Amino acid sequence: MRVSGRRVGWRTAGWRRALLLRRLVAGVLVVLAVVLGGLGAASPEVAGSPVVVASRDLTPGEAIGPADLAVVSRPPGTVPEGALTTAAAVTGGRLVGGVRAGEVLTDVRLVGPEAARASAGTADAAGVPLRLADPAVAALVRPGALVDVVGGARGGGEGGTILAPGARVLAVLPAEDRSSSPVVVVALPGPVAARVAAATIGQEVTLTLR
């Protein structure tokens, strides 16, 4: 059987073109992989931000110890405003409210200037600790409650003078021992806070609940 040289040459040329095309496609894929790999290496990974979280459920007014805390990494977009980043900034502080295990701790969750400002709504607000004439009253108030601070009241809360109306309770701190009474910390605007702190020296105070 005779096969023309022209037909054989055509088949050979077609085979070579197909082989060249496959090699060209493979080369393009290799170059694309290298480029994408380079872009991935050049793009920095998003680093997490350290935040302090509660390692267990914590109660209002509780003093925070090192074992109550953990420092974890969270994506920057999930970190709340005022989040605390070191355990040292939290240890020894007291909470203005309850905290669940794993909750990120922020500056307004601790008794202090930030919590006072957030509660009183003024930039000069301060927290004023009050040791009440009747310790039983402290058991009736909770963080966030609205109270009037009354000075010079007689038994039963009568005959006193309202030193600060509409004070917001920040925390109720437990008594240090059996001979002392709990301390109620209220948030007040700066001038009122100074006046109440001065007025409570030498006179007993109580609270009326709103």
Buried (B, 14 or more C-beta within 10 A) or exposed (E): EEEEEEEEEEEEEEEEEEEEEEEEEEEEEEEEEEEEEEEEEEEEEEEEBBBBBBBEEBEBBBEBEEEBBBEEEBEEEEBEEEBBBEBEBBBEBBBBBBBEEEBBBBBBBBBBBBBBBBBBEBEBBBBBBBBBBBEEBBEEBEBEBEBBBBBBBEEEBEEBEEBBEBBBBBBBBBEEEEEEBBBBBBBBBBEBBBBBBEBBEEEBBBBBEE
